[in-house]
Amino acid sequence: MIAIVCGVALYFLLPSPWNVVALLGGVVFGFGETFVWWFFLRRRQVLMGAETMIGERGRVVEACRPTGKIALLGELWQARCEQGADEGETVRVVDRDRLMLIVEREP
């Protein structure tokens, strides 16, 4: 997009025939860049949902004995820790059960 805008600006600033060359170059470069981004982003897998939280680290805000709350990715989540975790400890998400996260203490 920037290449097209630069090509249009140079169209008015450069003498003929270079203004047309600059405009066409900007358009070609702009479409090429769009195609490259489209190709690159199309191959990426979408990361969303609760499955993306598995493996993340969180901080216990309400003691998990065995259930409590953790802060993870800027949100508070219900969590269950069979080992037990005190407030302020770091835990890792290993699984989920509906909206409750199953966590383990970090060593």
N, C-alpha and C positions, 0 to 999 in steps of 0.2 A: 504494500500500500504506500509506503514511504517513497519507494522508487518511482511509482507513478506520479506522486505529487511533485517530486523533484524533477521528473521529466517534463511535466506541465510548466513548472516554474522556469526551467531552462529554455523551454520553447519560446517564452517571451523575452528572455535575456540574451540569447545567442543570435548571431546573424544567420541568414539563410545560406546554405542548406543545413547547417549544423543544428538549428533548432528542431528540424524534423528528425534528424538522427537521434538527438537527445530524447525527444518524445517517444520515438519508437523503442529506443533502448530501455527507457524507464518502464514502458508497458510490457515489453518482453521479460525484463527482469522481475517485475511485479507478479506476472502470471507464473513465472518459473518458481518464484519463492512460495507462492500460494500452493502450487502443485507439490513441492517438496514437503511443506508442512502438512498438507492433507495426507500424503503418502505415509509420513512418519507417524502422525497421530492415529491414523486408521489401524496401524499394526499394534498399538498399545492396548493392553487389556484394561478394562474399566475396574477400578478398585473402589468398591462401595459395599456397604452392609456390615453386619456384625462380625463377619469372618475376618475383616481387616484388622480387628482389634487383637486377635490371637497373636501372642508374642510381644505385645506392647507392655511397657512398664507403667505402673500407676502408683499413687501414694495413698495409703490408708488414711481416711479422715474420720472414720468411726470404726472402732475395734471390730475385727472379724473373729467372732467366737461362736459358732462358725460363720455366722452371717454378719455383714456390716456394710459400709460404704467406702468406695475408693474414688479418687479423682483421677480421671483418665481422659486425655485429649481435651481438656477444658470442660469436662462434664462430670457430674456425680453419678456413679453407677452402684447398684446393689451388687454385692460380691459375697462369695462363699469361699472360705479358706479352711480346709480340714485341719491344717497344722495350727491354725490360729495366728493372727497378726495384730500387733498393737498399732495404735495411732502413730502416724509419722513414718512407719516402715514402708519400704518399697516392695511391691509385689509384681509378679508377671502373670498375665492372662494366659491360661492354658486351654480353656474351653469356655463354652457358654451353655446355659440352660434357659431358653427363651430370653428373658431380659435380665437374667442374673448371670454375672460373670464368675467363672470358676478360676480362682487364682492360687498361686503358690508364692511363698516368701522367697525373696532374692537372698542369696548367701552374702 
